[in-house]
């Protein structure tokens, strides 16, 4: 029998400028507002795109991210 998904909630205090948290995600990150309405999602496709854009901004070739995907 498959295990149910694990749900984590992270709340950033109002007086914090930002919060950094590292997760190993095997699925989708689904962001909601305090009322539970969808704000955005991230998955392997969106994360790869964000990494690709970051590496390009830092002067690496667009395909640099491919070395981390196997």
Secondary structure, 3 states (H helix, E strand, C coil): CCCCCCCCCCCCCCCCCCCCCCCCCCCCEEEECCCCCEEEEECHHHHHHHHHHHHHHCCCCHHHHHHHCC
